[in-house]
Amino acid sequence: MPTFEKLTKDDVNDILEAKRRGRSKSQRQRVLDRYKEQLMHLEPGEGVAVKLEATDNRQTVKNRLKRAAGDLGFEVDFIRSRGVIRVVRQG
């Protein structure tokens, strides 16, 4: 069975705009944008819990979270736990 993914209006606009320009965002950039969306509204001291699927690599997810936070201009710390990655925005 195929996997379906709902596209937001922003996703569709990005795709159409990129098509008009002759190139689209890479898969890596689209994934990074999703991580940024999850982190961008965090205030210093707030955090988020990330539940991993069986196919997710824990270190890859942590690296992507660090990269997304860096692109947004702040740092994150990780709270040790099993099965869930807990991320806290630093001031």
Beta strands, then each sheet from edge to edge (+ up, - down):
strand 1: 47-51
strand 2: 76-79
strand 3: 84-89
sheet 1: 1+ 3- 2+
end
